[in-house]
Amino acid sequence: MNIIVLIKQVPDTSEIKIDPETNRLMRAGVPSIINPVDKNAIEAAVQYKEEYGGKVVVLSMGPSQAKKALKESLALGADEAYLVTDRLFGGSDTYATSYILSEAIKKIGDFDIIFAGQQAIDGDTGQTGPSTAQHLGISRLTYVVDVSLEGEDTVIVKREVEEGIEVIASKKPLLCTVTKAINKPRYATIKSILAANQAEIGEITAADLGEIDKNKIGLKGSPTRVKKTFTPDISKNGEIIAADTAEEAAEKLVDKLLAKNVL
């Protein structure tokens, strides 16, 4: 059973600031972390391995400092980790990133299931996982809260939908993007952290991917353009409605909303 996990190293959103001159994220001095829900994806993969056997390979695209996140993934139970990195990949949007990751997955070899987090806390698009599946030509299931194997080739997936929980049977290989509801990620042990720090992180460059389409990577291969990023103004024009009862407060609120033509 070959299991792949896609993770992303992201800025800690509690420390994010916007440069007022360039309207871009100020990354200098901002700590980086594994995208939180990607830890749930790692845990889902490790639990799947513990239940059915196999190997967990973690894959991430980014600069060399992303190796820190990959080593943390090893400490959390993954068996191997690879960093997809190359200057040619710089500026890639979700479309280009998913194409590059799909080619890296082909380079790694056969796989049965891919896990990814529902979405990243920086871009918050939820596009990279499903797009990777599209490039690979495999099934993709989103908002997954449970995964189990039935027989040799059938995976039973439970996913959150507006009406409740949907149960789907899918043939391998497939890609699942998971939510935080799927599990509670384990903590790394001192022993696993020490072992991870000694582990080698493999690198996959553009040259390693052979006949990769250069028109689908980097800025050239990215149809998305971010025109502006800004921190919204925080308004403090709130009003406290004083009343003796909840019913009276509700009536006053409705009157005010009617006066402003909100209702």
MOFENSUL-V221305 format. One record per residue. N is the residue number from 1. PHI is phi in whole degrees, 0 to 359 (NA if undefined). PSI is psi in degrees with one decimal (none if undefined). BURIAL is 1 if it has 16 or more other C-alpha atoms within 10 Angstrom, else 0. Layout:
n = [N:N]
phi = [PHI:PHI]
psi = [PSI:PSI]
burial = [BURIAL:BURIAL]
//
This chain:
n = [1:2:3:4:5:6:7:8:9:10:11:12:13:14:15:16:17:18:19:20:21:22:23:24:25:26:27:28:29:30:31:32:33:34:35:36:37:38:39:40:41:42:43:44:45:46:47:48:49:50:51:52:53:54:55:56:57:58:59:60:61:62:63:64:65:66:67:68:69:70:71:72:73:74:75:76:77:78:79:80:81:82:83:84:85:86:87:88:89:90:91:92:93:94:95:96:97:98:99:100:101:102:103:104:105:106:107:108:109:110:111:112:113:114:115:116:117:118:119:120:121:122:123:124:125:126:127:128:129:130:131:132:133:134:135:136:137:138:139:140:141:142:143:144:145:146:147:148:149:150:151:152:153:154:155:156:157:158:159:160:161:162:163:164:165:166:167:168:169:170:171:172:173:174:175:176:177:178:179:180:181:182:183:184:185:186:187:188:189:190:191:192:193:194:195:196:197:198:199:200:201:202:203:204:205:206:207:208:209:210:211:212:213:214:215:216:217:218:219:220:221:222:223:224:225:226:227:228:229:230:231:232:233:234:235:236:237:238:239:240:241:242:243:244:245:246:247:248:249:250:251:252:253:254:255:256:257:258:259:260:261:262:263]
phi = [NA:258:240:243:237:262:232:224:272:232:291:294:297:287:247:288:227:251:290:294:275:259:62:247:297:267:270:298:81:267:295:252:223:290:311:311:288:293:294:294:294:298:298:299:293:293:297:297:296:295:279:240:86:120:222:253:245:258:230:216:247:164:285:299:293:291:298:299:294:291:292:296:297:296:294:270:123:288:261:219:214:227:254:269:212:186:300:295:274:301:84:293:272:295:294:294:299:295:295:297:297:296:290:293:297:297:294:295:123:300:212:254:210:243:250:212:288:304:192:265:281:270:279:61:266:69:262:297:300:301:293:298:299:298:296:278:73:239:292:225:231:253:54:279:239:196:221:215:256:236:74:275:235:255:252:260:239:253:227:282:228:300:277:143:244:254:251:230:258:223:280:285:279:206:240:238:260:256:255:295:287:288:189:242:304:285:266:287:267:302:298:290:292:297:294:295:295:270:284:269:261:289:242:237:252:300:296:290:271:66:275:297:284:294:279:246:232:64:298:299:263:248:285:276:230:266:279:199:233:208:266:294:293:262:271:241:266:291:228:267:268:270:201:280:227:297:297:295:296:296:297:297:297:298:300:294:292:294:296:265:60:280:252]
psi = [112.4:120.7:131.9:140.0:130.7:125.0:164.6:136.0:127.3:159.1:144.2:113.0:-20.0:-13.5:4.2:137.9:155.2:131.7:117.9:-20.3:-43.3:-13.3:27.3:161.1:137.1:102.9:-21.3:125.2:-1.7:122.6:147.1:146.4:165.4:133.0:123.2:-48.9:-16.3:-26.8:-34.3:-35.6:-41.0:-46.6:-41.3:-41.0:-42.6:-41.1:-39.1:-42.1:-43.4:-31.7:-40.3:-2.5:170.8:-160.3:139.0:122.1:125.1:138.1:134.8:149.2:133.6:-172.3:177.4:-28.9:-14.1:-11.4:-28.0:-43.3:-36.7:-36.9:-35.8:-36.1:-39.4:-38.9:-24.2:2.9:-4.3:158.1:-34.5:157.8:141.5:139.0:123.3:110.9:135.6:143.5:-28.9:-20.9:-8.7:137.9:5.1:134.0:-169.0:-34.5:-50.8:-40.4:-44.9:-35.7:-46.0:-44.2:-39.0:-37.7:-35.6:-38.0:-40.4:-36.3:-39.6:-39.2:-161.7:147.2:157.9:-39.6:143.0:132.6:143.7:158.1:155.9:-44.6:162.6:149.9:-9.4:-59.3:-35.0:31.1:-30.8:23.3:-30.6:-45.8:-58.0:-37.1:-35.7:-43.4:-39.2:-44.4:-33.5:-14.9:35.0:167.7:150.0:137.9:127.9:166.5:43.9:135.7:-4.2:141.4:132.3:158.2:134.8:113.6:-153.3:-37.5:-2.4:128.4:129.5:121.8:134.7:130.7:147.5:130.4:171.8:-33.5:-10.3:-125.2:129.0:134.3:125.6:137.8:130.9:145.3:148.4:153.6:158.0:166.6:134.2:127.7:126.9:158.1:172.8:-19.6:-11.1:-30.0:-179.9:112.0:140.9:164.6:144.7:146.8:163.0:-41.8:-44.2:-31.9:-43.5:-41.3:-40.7:-37.8:-25.3:-10.0:151.4:133.4:119.6:151.3:140.1:118.2:175.7:-37.6:-32.6:-20.8:3.3:-118.0:40.6:141.1:109.8:-17.2:-2.8:12.7:160.9:-163.2:-37.9:-34.5:13.5:108.2:-14.3:137.3:127.1:111.2:-31.6:141.2:134.4:159.8:121.0:146.4:139.8:116.2:137.9:39.1:28.4:157.2:132.6:124.8:115.9:130.7:158.7:-29.0:162.7:-37.9:-42.9:-39.9:-40.4:-41.6:-42.7:-40.1:-45.6:-41.2:-42.8:-40.0:-36.7:-39.1:-29.9:8.2:28.3:-34.9:none]
burial = [0:1:1:1:1:1:1:1:1:1:1:1:0:0:0:0:1:0:0:0:0:0:0:0:1:0:1:0:0:1:0:1:1:1:1:1:1:1:1:1:1:1:1:1:1:1:0:1:1:0:0:0:0:0:1:1:1:1:1:1:1:1:0:0:0:1:1:1:1:1:1:1:1:1:1:1:1:1:1:1:1:1:1:1:1:1:0:0:1:1:0:1:1:1:1:1:1:1:1:1:1:1:1:1:1:0:0:0:0:0:1:1:1:1:1:1:1:1:1:1:1:0:0:0:0:1:1:1:1:1:1:1:1:1:0:1:0:0:1:1:1:1:1:1:1:1:1:0:1:0:0:0:0:0:1:0:1:1:1:1:0:0:0:0:0:0:0:0:0:1:1:1:1:1:1:1:1:1:1:1:0:1:1:0:1:0:0:1:0:0:0:1:1:0:0:1:0:0:0:0:1:0:1:1:1:1:0:0:1:0:0:0:0:0:0:1:1:1:1:1:1:1:0:0:0:0:0:0:0:0:0:0:0:0:0:0:0:0:0:0:0:0:0:0:0:0:0:0:0:0:0:0:0:0:0:0:0:0:0:0:0:0:0]
//
